[in-house]
Amino acid sequence: MEAALQITIKIITVVSAVVSALYLPKAIYFVAGLFTTKRFPKAANYHKYAILIAARNESAVIGALLDSIAKQDYKGELSVFVVADNCTDDTAEIARAHGAVCYERSDPDHRTKGYALQFLLANIDRDHGKDAFEGYFIFDADNLLRPDFVSKMNDAFDSGAQIITSYRNTKNYDDNCISSSYALHWMRTIRTTNRGISALNLTTRLQGTGFLFSAGTIRKQGWIYTSLTEDRAMSADAVADGFRITYQNDAEFYDEQPVLLRQAMRQRIRWAKGHIQAFGETAGKLFAGVFRAPFTLQNLCCFDMLTTVYPRSLVTFFRNLLVLLLRIAIVFLAGFRWGPFLGLFAGIGINFLTSWGSSMITAAYVCVTERRHIPRLPWYRHLWHIFMFPMFDVIGKLSMLIALFTHVEWKPIHHSRNVSIDEI
């Protein structure tokens, strides 16, 4: 019996090593991003865009976003559309006062941002026609745009990119260690994934807001992304359909991060549930895309997106739990002794500390390389944020486990940081 358990552990270890090897390409993206990212020439054409904003009770912040849009230096045509989704405040009135076209939606049974965007696009198609705009921006109501944001995104669009994501910065980096952990996470994605992967002409992923997509990417079926994480579902679908998501490092926007643990947990559980759902919905299409003939870079894009939607942290948790239980069983079968038994849990502690230290090193790297995007703070504040950054990943793993066993509904995160782009 003991021998059989040992063999089972070895099989699990080998399978885990094979799965880990599938993530080696991501190390290449990281190395490439150390030195370069994709650059785009100045656009020769000014394309016609619609800006889409889904807002629920965002009267405190939406005015500042619309002001930052009004200050764009873009010379082409921009139309701003807001959906006031199940609002009980004056979001709609503020949006109209700032020059946006606002549609009001009341549907308490379908509350996700994806449903709000579906409603908004349907109204735009009805009132302006399906071919009225060449591309669509999506922003959250708490966002702020640098004055050249649209111009920089237009450079990428004019170069032929169909789906483009941008540099995500934070309005409230130094509020506390929760907001800073979010900010460092977005910058970590930029540094370890977006920069290198775009330079290699592969595909990255969308992250909720601050992105642009061409009308052609949704022309066949319209906006169908109504799940808890519409960005993850759209990313996977787009890649499976042959599109690539590129990154424009020069287009920068800001958003507001949670500062309360209960807010962060609620948001992360929703993300986790949506990621699990996205894997179930898209894994088959992406897997087929990996082996689609003839073999091109798009096959590699499907493979990379498949490893992105794969719930690795969840599988890793259950793998480690199974191995721990098997080793405990071996200890008892061999004749219980406290030394080996406590040694198992000491190993867990060492692995946790190693993981925490590794995340701190990553945070320090991000703070150095992205220092011009981070507020100037006393050195001890930087050290505190670096030390607490691993909490972001710990919350993420816990949220994934909770999401697996619970029913999750979409609930908005309250935003209150009413600052202008000029103040930032």
Contacts in CASP RR format, 6 or more apart in sequence:
PFRMAT RR
TARGET T0000
AUTHOR 0000-0000-0000
METHOD contacts of the structure
MODEL  1
MEAALQITIKIITVVSAVVSALYLPKAIYFVAGLFTTKRFPKAANYHKYA
ILIAARNESAVIGALLDSIAKQDYKGELSVFVVADNCTDDTAEIARAHGA
VCYERSDPDHRTKGYALQFLLANIDRDHGKDAFEGYFIFDADNLLRPDFV
SKMNDAFDSGAQIITSYRNTKNYDDNCISSSYALHWMRTIRTTNRGISAL
NLTTRLQGTGFLFSAGTIRKQGWIYTSLTEDRAMSADAVADGFRITYQND
AEFYDEQPVLLRQAMRQRIRWAKGHIQAFGETAGKLFAGVFRAPFTLQNL
CCFDMLTTVYPRSLVTFFRNLLVLLLRIAIVFLAGFRWGPFLGLFAGIGI
NFLTSWGSSMITAAYVCVTERRHIPRLPWYRHLWHIFMFPMFDVIGKLSM
LIALFTHVEWKPIHHSRNVSIDEI
1 333 0 8 1.000
2 330 0 8 1.000
2 333 0 8 1.000
2 334 0 8 1.000
5 326 0 8 1.000
5 329 0 8 1.000
5 330 0 8 1.000
5 333 0 8 1.000
6 330 0 8 1.000
8 326 0 8 1.000
9 323 0 8 1.000
9 326 0 8 1.000
9 327 0 8 1.000
12 319 0 8 1.000
12 322 0 8 1.000
12 323 0 8 1.000
13 323 0 8 1.000
16 316 0 8 1.000
16 319 0 8 1.000
19 312 0 8 1.000
19 315 0 8 1.000
22 307 0 8 1.000
23 307 0 8 1.000
23 312 0 8 1.000
25 300 0 8 1.000
25 303 0 8 1.000
25 304 0 8 1.000
26 192 0 8 1.000
26 193 0 8 1.000
26 304 0 8 1.000
26 307 0 8 1.000
28 200 0 8 1.000
29 192 0 8 1.000
29 193 0 8 1.000
29 196 0 8 1.000
29 197 0 8 1.000
29 200 0 8 1.000
29 202 0 8 1.000
30 191 0 8 1.000
30 192 0 8 1.000
30 193 0 8 1.000
30 196 0 8 1.000
32 195 0 8 1.000
32 196 0 8 1.000
32 197 0 8 1.000
32 199 0 8 1.000
32 200 0 8 1.000
33 191 0 8 1.000
33 192 0 8 1.000
33 195 0 8 1.000
33 196 0 8 1.000
33 199 0 8 1.000
36 195 0 8 1.000
36 196 0 8 1.000
36 199 0 8 1.000
37 194 0 8 1.000
37 195 0 8 1.000
37 196 0 8 1.000
37 198 0 8 1.000
37 199 0 8 1.000
37 247 0 8 1.000
37 249 0 8 1.000
38 198 0 8 1.000
38 199 0 8 1.000
38 201 0 8 1.000
38 246 0 8 1.000
38 247 0 8 1.000
38 248 0 8 1.000
38 249 0 8 1.000
39 249 0 8 1.000
39 250 0 8 1.000
40 152 0 8 1.000
40 155 0 8 1.000
40 156 0 8 1.000
40 158 0 8 1.000
40 159 0 8 1.000
40 161 0 8 1.000
40 248 0 8 1.000
40 250 0 8 1.000
41 155 0 8 1.000
41 159 0 8 1.000
42 155 0 8 1.000
43 151 0 8 1.000
43 154 0 8 1.000
43 155 0 8 1.000
43 157 0 8 1.000
43 158 0 8 1.000
43 159 0 8 1.000
44 158 0 8 1.000
45 158 0 8 1.000
46 74 0 8 1.000
46 75 0 8 1.000
46 76 0 8 1.000
46 77 0 8 1.000
46 154 0 8 1.000
47 76 0 8 1.000
47 134 0 8 1.000
47 135 0 8 1.000
47 154 0 8 1.000
47 157 0 8 1.000
47 158 0 8 1.000
48 76 0 8 1.000
48 77 0 8 1.000
48 132 0 8 1.000
48 133 0 8 1.000
48 134 0 8 1.000
48 135 0 8 1.000
49 77 0 8 1.000
49 78 0 8 1.000
49 79 0 8 1.000
49 133 0 8 1.000
49 134 0 8 1.000
49 135 0 8 1.000
49 136 0 8 1.000
49 137 0 8 1.000
49 150 0 8 1.000
49 154 0 8 1.000
49 212 0 8 1.000
50 78 0 8 1.000
50 79 0 8 1.000
50 80 0 8 1.000
50 81 0 8 1.000
50 124 0 8 1.000
50 132 0 8 1.000
50 133 0 8 1.000
50 135 0 8 1.000
50 136 0 8 1.000
50 137 0 8 1.000
51 69 0 8 1.000
51 78 0 8 1.000
51 79 0 8 1.000
51 80 0 8 1.000
51 81 0 8 1.000
51 136 0 8 1.000
51 137 0 8 1.000
51 139 0 8 1.000
52 81 0 8 1.000
52 83 0 8 1.000
52 117 0 8 1.000
52 120 0 8 1.000
52 121 0 8 1.000
52 136 0 8 1.000
52 137 0 8 1.000
52 138 0 8 1.000
52 139 0 8 1.000
53 62 0 8 1.000
53 65 0 8 1.000
53 80 0 8 1.000
53 81 0 8 1.000
53 82 0 8 1.000
53 83 0 8 1.000
53 95 0 8 1.000
53 100 0 8 1.000
53 138 0 8 1.000
53 139 0 8 1.000
53 140 0 8 1.000
53 141 0 8 1.000
54 82 0 8 1.000
54 83 0 8 1.000
54 85 0 8 1.000
54 113 0 8 1.000
54 114 0 8 1.000
54 116 0 8 1.000
54 117 0 8 1.000
54 120 0 8 1.000
54 138 0 8 1.000
54 140 0 8 1.000
54 141 0 8 1.000
55 62 0 8 1.000
55 82 0 8 1.000
55 83 0 8 1.000
55 84 0 8 1.000
55 85 0 8 1.000
55 87 0 8 1.000
55 91 0 8 1.000
55 95 0 8 1.000
55 140 0 8 1.000
55 141 0 8 1.000
56 84 0 8 1.000
56 85 0 8 1.000
56 86 0 8 1.000
56 87 0 8 1.000
56 91 0 8 1.000
56 116 0 8 1.000
56 412 0 8 1.000
57 87 0 8 1.000
57 88 0 8 1.000
57 89 0 8 1.000
57 91 0 8 1.000
57 412 0 8 1.000
57 414 0 8 1.000
58 91 0 8 1.000
58 141 0 8 1.000
58 142 0 8 1.000
58 415 0 8 1.000
59 89 0 8 1.000
59 90 0 8 1.000
59 91 0 8 1.000
59 94 0 8 1.000
60 415 0 8 1.000
60 416 0 8 1.000
60 418 0 8 1.000
61 141 0 8 1.000
61 142 0 8 1.000
61 256 0 8 1.000
61 415 0 8 1.000
61 416 0 8 1.000
61 417 0 8 1.000
61 418 0 8 1.000
62 82 0 8 1.000
62 91 0 8 1.000
62 94 0 8 1.000
62 95 0 8 1.000
62 98 0 8 1.000
62 141 0 8 1.000
63 94 0 8 1.000
63 95 0 8 1.000
63 98 0 8 1.000
64 144 0 8 1.000
64 418 0 8 1.000
64 419 0 8 1.000
64 420 0 8 1.000
64 421 0 8 1.000
65 139 0 8 1.000
65 141 0 8 1.000
65 142 0 8 1.000
65 143 0 8 1.000
65 144 0 8 1.000
65 145 0 8 1.000
66 80 0 8 1.000
66 95 0 8 1.000
66 98 0 8 1.000
66 99 0 8 1.000
66 100 0 8 1.000
67 98 0 8 1.000
67 420 0 8 1.000
67 421 0 8 1.000
68 143 0 8 1.000
68 144 0 8 1.000
68 145 0 8 1.000
68 146 0 8 1.000
68 147 0 8 1.000
68 420 0 8 1.000
68 421 0 8 1.000
69 78 0 8 1.000
69 80 0 8 1.000
69 145 0 8 1.000
70 98 0 8 1.000
71 147 0 8 1.000
71 421 0 8 1.000
72 78 0 8 1.000
72 145 0 8 1.000
72 147 0 8 1.000
72 148 0 8 1.000
72 149 0 8 1.000
72 150 0 8 1.000
72 151 0 8 1.000
73 147 0 8 1.000
73 148 0 8 1.000
73 151 0 8 1.000
74 150 0 8 1.000
74 151 0 8 1.000
74 154 0 8 1.000
75 151 0 8 1.000
76 154 0 8 1.000
78 150 0 8 1.000
79 101 0 8 1.000
79 128 0 8 1.000
79 133 0 8 1.000
80 99 0 8 1.000
80 100 0 8 1.000
80 101 0 8 1.000
81 100 0 8 1.000
81 101 0 8 1.000
81 102 0 8 1.000
81 103 0 8 1.000
81 120 0 8 1.000
81 123 0 8 1.000
81 124 0 8 1.000
82 91 0 8 1.000
82 92 0 8 1.000
82 95 0 8 1.000
82 100 0 8 1.000
82 101 0 8 1.000
82 102 0 8 1.000
82 103 0 8 1.000
82 120 0 8 1.000
83 102 0 8 1.000
83 103 0 8 1.000
83 104 0 8 1.000
83 105 0 8 1.000
83 116 0 8 1.000
83 117 0 8 1.000
83 119 0 8 1.000
83 120 0 8 1.000
83 123 0 8 1.000
84 91 0 8 1.000
84 92 0 8 1.000
84 95 0 8 1.000
84 102 0 8 1.000
84 103 0 8 1.000
84 104 0 8 1.000
84 105 0 8 1.000
85 105 0 8 1.000
85 111 0 8 1.000
85 113 0 8 1.000
85 115 0 8 1.000
85 116 0 8 1.000
85 119 0 8 1.000
86 105 0 8 1.000
86 106 0 8 1.000
86 107 0 8 1.000
86 108 0 8 1.000
86 111 0 8 1.000
87 104 0 8 1.000
91 141 0 8 1.000
92 102 0 8 1.000
92 104 0 8 1.000
95 102 0 8 1.000
96 102 0 8 1.000
103 119 0 8 1.000
103 120 0 8 1.000
103 123 0 8 1.000
105 116 0 8 1.000
105 119 0 8 1.000
105 120 0 8 1.000
107 115 0 8 1.000
107 119 0 8 1.000
110 226 0 8 1.000
111 409 0 8 1.000
111 410 0 8 1.000
111 411 0 8 1.000
112 226 0 8 1.000
112 227 0 8 1.000
112 228 0 8 1.000
112 230 0 8 1.000
112 410 0 8 1.000
113 230 0 8 1.000
113 410 0 8 1.000
114 223 0 8 1.000
114 225 0 8 1.000
114 226 0 8 1.000
114 227 0 8 1.000
114 230 0 8 1.000
115 226 0 8 1.000
117 138 0 8 1.000
117 223 0 8 1.000
117 225 0 8 1.000
117 230 0 8 1.000
118 223 0 8 1.000
118 224 0 8 1.000
118 225 0 8 1.000
118 226 0 8 1.000
121 136 0 8 1.000
121 218 0 8 1.000
121 222 0 8 1.000
121 223 0 8 1.000
122 223 0 8 1.000
124 132 0 8 1.000
124 133 0 8 1.000
125 132 0 8 1.000
130 215 0 8 1.000
130 219 0 8 1.000
131 215 0 8 1.000
133 215 0 8 1.000
134 157 0 8 1.000
134 214 0 8 1.000
134 215 0 8 1.000
135 157 0 8 1.000
135 212 0 8 1.000
135 213 0 8 1.000
135 214 0 8 1.000
135 215 0 8 1.000
136 212 0 8 1.000
136 213 0 8 1.000
136 215 0 8 1.000
137 150 0 8 1.000
137 153 0 8 1.000
137 210 0 8 1.000
137 211 0 8 1.000
137 212 0 8 1.000
138 208 0 8 1.000
138 209 0 8 1.000
138 210 0 8 1.000
138 211 0 8 1.000
138 212 0 8 1.000
138 213 0 8 1.000
139 145 0 8 1.000
139 209 0 8 1.000
139 210 0 8 1.000
139 253 0 8 1.000
140 208 0 8 1.000
140 209 0 8 1.000
140 255 0 8 1.000
141 415 0 8 1.000
142 171 0 8 1.000
142 255 0 8 1.000
142 256 0 8 1.000
142 415 0 8 1.000
142 417 0 8 1.000
143 209 0 8 1.000
143 210 0 8 1.000
143 253 0 8 1.000
143 254 0 8 1.000
143 255 0 8 1.000
144 171 0 8 1.000
144 253 0 8 1.000
144 254 0 8 1.000
144 255 0 8 1.000
144 419 0 8 1.000
144 420 0 8 1.000
144 421 0 8 1.000
144 424 0 8 1.000
145 253 0 8 1.000
145 254 0 8 1.000
145 421 0 8 1.000
146 251 0 8 1.000
146 252 0 8 1.000
146 253 0 8 1.000
146 421 0 8 1.000
147 421 0 8 1.000
148 250 0 8 1.000
148 251 0 8 1.000
149 166 0 8 1.000
149 251 0 8 1.000
149 252 0 8 1.000
149 253 0 8 1.000
150 251 0 8 1.000
152 166 0 8 1.000
152 248 0 8 1.000
152 250 0 8 1.000
152 251 0 8 1.000
153 164 0 8 1.000
153 166 0 8 1.000
153 212 0 8 1.000
153 248 0 8 1.000
153 251 0 8 1.000
155 248 0 8 1.000
155 250 0 8 1.000
156 164 0 8 1.000
156 212 0 8 1.000
156 246 0 8 1.000
156 248 0 8 1.000
156 251 0 8 1.000
157 164 0 8 1.000
157 212 0 8 1.000
157 214 0 8 1.000
161 244 0 8 1.000
161 246 0 8 1.000
161 248 0 8 1.000
162 213 0 8 1.000
162 214 0 8 1.000
162 216 0 8 1.000
162 217 0 8 1.000
162 243 0 8 1.000
162 244 0 8 1.000
163 206 0 8 1.000
163 211 0 8 1.000
163 212 0 8 1.000
163 213 0 8 1.000
163 214 0 8 1.000
163 217 0 8 1.000
163 238 0 8 1.000
163 243 0 8 1.000
163 244 0 8 1.000
163 245 0 8 1.000
163 246 0 8 1.000
164 211 0 8 1.000
164 212 0 8 1.000
164 213 0 8 1.000
164 245 0 8 1.000
164 246 0 8 1.000
164 247 0 8 1.000
164 248 0 8 1.000
164 251 0 8 1.000
165 194 0 8 1.000
165 204 0 8 1.000
165 205 0 8 1.000
165 206 0 8 1.000
165 207 0 8 1.000
165 210 0 8 1.000
165 211 0 8 1.000
165 245 0 8 1.000
165 246 0 8 1.000
165 247 0 8 1.000
165 248 0 8 1.000
166 210 0 8 1.000
166 211 0 8 1.000
166 212 0 8 1.000
166 247 0 8 1.000
166 248 0 8 1.000
166 251 0 8 1.000
166 252 0 8 1.000
166 253 0 8 1.000
167 190 0 8 1.000
167 248 0 8 1.000
167 249 0 8 1.000
167 250 0 8 1.000
167 251 0 8 1.000
167 252 0 8 1.000
167 253 0 8 1.000
167 373 0 8 1.000
168 186 0 8 1.000
168 190 0 8 1.000
168 207 0 8 1.000
168 209 0 8 1.000
168 210 0 8 1.000
168 253 0 8 1.000
168 255 0 8 1.000
169 183 0 8 1.000
169 186 0 8 1.000
169 187 0 8 1.000
169 252 0 8 1.000
169 253 0 8 1.000
169 254 0 8 1.000
169 255 0 8 1.000
169 373 0 8 1.000
170 179 0 8 1.000
170 182 0 8 1.000
170 183 0 8 1.000
170 186 0 8 1.000
170 254 0 8 1.000
170 255 0 8 1.000
170 256 0 8 1.000
170 257 0 8 1.000
171 254 0 8 1.000
171 255 0 8 1.000
171 256 0 8 1.000
171 257 0 8 1.000
171 417 0 8 1.000
171 419 0 8 1.000
171 424 0 8 1.000
172 179 0 8 1.000
172 256 0 8 1.000
172 257 0 8 1.000
172 259 0 8 1.000
172 417 0 8 1.000
173 179 0 8 1.000
173 180 0 8 1.000
173 183 0 8 1.000
173 257 0 8 1.000
173 374 0 8 1.000
173 375 0 8 1.000
173 385 0 8 1.000
174 180 0 8 1.000
174 375 0 8 1.000
174 377 0 8 1.000
174 381 0 8 1.000
174 385 0 8 1.000
175 257 0 8 1.000
175 259 0 8 1.000
176 259 0 8 1.000
177 384 0 8 1.000
177 385 0 8 1.000
177 388 0 8 1.000
177 389 0 8 1.000
177 391 0 8 1.000
178 257 0 8 1.000
178 258 0 8 1.000
178 259 0 8 1.000
178 260 0 8 1.000
178 261 0 8 1.000
178 264 0 8 1.000
178 391 0 8 1.000
179 257 0 8 1.000
179 258 0 8 1.000
179 259 0 8 1.000
180 385 0 8 1.000
180 388 0 8 1.000
180 389 0 8 1.000
181 385 0 8 1.000
181 388 0 8 1.000
181 389 0 8 1.000
181 391 0 8 1.000
181 392 0 8 1.000
182 257 0 8 1.000
182 258 0 8 1.000
182 264 0 8 1.000
182 392 0 8 1.000
183 257 0 8 1.000
183 374 0 8 1.000
184 363 0 8 1.000
184 366 0 8 1.000
184 367 0 8 1.000
184 385 0 8 1.000
184 386 0 8 1.000
184 389 0 8 1.000
184 392 0 8 1.000
185 389 0 8 1.000
185 392 0 8 1.000
186 207 0 8 1.000
187 366 0 8 1.000
187 370 0 8 1.000
187 373 0 8 1.000
187 374 0 8 1.000
188 362 0 8 1.000
188 363 0 8 1.000
188 366 0 8 1.000
189 207 0 8 1.000
190 247 0 8 1.000
190 249 0 8 1.000
190 370 0 8 1.000
191 365 0 8 1.000
191 366 0 8 1.000
191 369 0 8 1.000
191 370 0 8 1.000
192 362 0 8 1.000
193 204 0 8 1.000
194 204 0 8 1.000
194 247 0 8 1.000
194 249 0 8 1.000
195 247 0 8 1.000
195 249 0 8 1.000
197 203 0 8 1.000
197 204 0 8 1.000
197 247 0 8 1.000
197 304 0 8 1.000
198 204 0 8 1.000
198 246 0 8 1.000
198 247 0 8 1.000
198 249 0 8 1.000
201 244 0 8 1.000
201 297 0 8 1.000
202 244 0 8 1.000
202 297 0 8 1.000
202 300 0 8 1.000
202 301 0 8 1.000
202 304 0 8 1.000
203 239 0 8 1.000
203 243 0 8 1.000
203 244 0 8 1.000
203 245 0 8 1.000
203 246 0 8 1.000
203 301 0 8 1.000
203 304 0 8 1.000
203 305 0 8 1.000
204 245 0 8 1.000
204 246 0 8 1.000
204 247 0 8 1.000
205 231 0 8 1.000
205 232 0 8 1.000
205 235 0 8 1.000
205 245 0 8 1.000
205 305 0 8 1.000
205 308 0 8 1.000
206 231 0 8 1.000
206 232 0 8 1.000
206 234 0 8 1.000
206 235 0 8 1.000
206 245 0 8 1.000
207 231 0 8 1.000
208 229 0 8 1.000
208 230 0 8 1.000
208 231 0 8 1.000
209 231 0 8 1.000
209 253 0 8 1.000
209 255 0 8 1.000
210 253 0 8 1.000
211 231 0 8 1.000
213 234 0 8 1.000
213 238 0 8 1.000
217 238 0 8 1.000
217 241 0 8 1.000
217 243 0 8 1.000
225 231 0 8 1.000
225 233 0 8 1.000
225 234 0 8 1.000
225 237 0 8 1.000
227 233 0 8 1.000
227 274 0 8 1.000
227 277 0 8 1.000
227 278 0 8 1.000
227 281 0 8 1.000
228 270 0 8 1.000
228 271 0 8 1.000
228 273 0 8 1.000
228 274 0 8 1.000
228 277 0 8 1.000
228 408 0 8 1.000
228 410 0 8 1.000
229 270 0 8 1.000
229 271 0 8 1.000
229 273 0 8 1.000
229 274 0 8 1.000
229 275 0 8 1.000
229 277 0 8 1.000
229 278 0 8 1.000
232 274 0 8 1.000
232 275 0 8 1.000
232 278 0 8 1.000
232 309 0 8 1.000
233 274 0 8 1.000
233 277 0 8 1.000
233 278 0 8 1.000
233 281 0 8 1.000
233 282 0 8 1.000
235 245 0 8 1.000
235 305 0 8 1.000
235 308 0 8 1.000
236 278 0 8 1.000
236 281 0 8 1.000
236 282 0 8 1.000
236 285 0 8 1.000
236 286 0 8 1.000
236 305 0 8 1.000
236 309 0 8 1.000
237 282 0 8 1.000
237 285 0 8 1.000
238 244 0 8 1.000
238 245 0 8 1.000
239 245 0 8 1.000
239 286 0 8 1.000
239 298 0 8 1.000
239 301 0 8 1.000
239 302 0 8 1.000
239 305 0 8 1.000
240 282 0 8 1.000
240 285 0 8 1.000
240 286 0 8 1.000
240 288 0 8 1.000
240 289 0 8 1.000
240 302 0 8 1.000
240 305 0 8 1.000
242 298 0 8 1.000
242 301 0 8 1.000
244 298 0 8 1.000
244 301 0 8 1.000
252 373 0 8 1.000
254 421 0 8 1.000
254 424 0 8 1.000
256 415 0 8 1.000
256 416 0 8 1.000
256 417 0 8 1.000
258 264 0 8 1.000
258 267 0 8 1.000
258 413 0 8 1.000
263 413 0 8 1.000
263 414 0 8 1.000
264 395 0 8 1.000
265 395 0 8 1.000
265 398 0 8 1.000
265 399 0 8 1.000
266 411 0 8 1.000
266 413 0 8 1.000
267 413 0 8 1.000
268 395 0 8 1.000
268 396 0 8 1.000
268 399 0 8 1.000
269 399 0 8 1.000
269 402 0 8 1.000
269 403 0 8 1.000
269 406 0 8 1.000
269 408 0 8 1.000
270 403 0 8 1.000
270 408 0 8 1.000
270 410 0 8 1.000
270 411 0 8 1.000
271 399 0 8 1.000
272 396 0 8 1.000
272 399 0 8 1.000
272 400 0 8 1.000
272 402 0 8 1.000
272 403 0 8 1.000
272 404 0 8 1.000
273 403 0 8 1.000
273 406 0 8 1.000
273 408 0 8 1.000
274 403 0 8 1.000
274 408 0 8 1.000
275 309 0 8 1.000
275 311 0 8 1.000
275 400 0 8 1.000
276 311 0 8 1.000
276 314 0 8 1.000
276 400 0 8 1.000
276 403 0 8 1.000
276 404 0 8 1.000
278 309 0 8 1.000
279 309 0 8 1.000
279 310 0 8 1.000
279 311 0 8 1.000
282 309 0 8 1.000
283 306 0 8 1.000
283 309 0 8 1.000
283 310 0 8 1.000
286 302 0 8 1.000
286 303 0 8 1.000
286 305 0 8 1.000
286 306 0 8 1.000
286 309 0 8 1.000
287 302 0 8 1.000
287 306 0 8 1.000
288 302 0 8 1.000
289 298 0 8 1.000
289 299 0 8 1.000
289 302 0 8 1.000
290 299 0 8 1.000
290 302 0 8 1.000
290 303 0 8 1.000
290 306 0 8 1.000
291 299 0 8 1.000
292 298 0 8 1.000
292 299 0 8 1.000
292 302 0 8 1.000
311 400 0 8 1.000
313 396 0 8 1.000
313 397 0 8 1.000
313 400 0 8 1.000
314 400 0 8 1.000
314 401 0 8 1.000
314 404 0 8 1.000
317 397 0 8 1.000
317 400 0 8 1.000
317 401 0 8 1.000
324 344 0 8 1.000
324 348 0 8 1.000
327 344 0 8 1.000
328 341 0 8 1.000
328 344 0 8 1.000
331 337 0 8 1.000
331 340 0 8 1.000
331 341 0 8 1.000
331 344 0 8 1.000
334 340 0 8 1.000
355 390 0 8 1.000
355 393 0 8 1.000
356 390 0 8 1.000
357 390 0 8 1.000
359 389 0 8 1.000
359 390 0 8 1.000
359 392 0 8 1.000
359 393 0 8 1.000
360 386 0 8 1.000
360 387 0 8 1.000
360 389 0 8 1.000
360 390 0 8 1.000
362 389 0 8 1.000
363 385 0 8 1.000
363 386 0 8 1.000
363 389 0 8 1.000
363 390 0 8 1.000
364 386 0 8 1.000
367 374 0 8 1.000
367 382 0 8 1.000
367 385 0 8 1.000
367 386 0 8 1.000
END
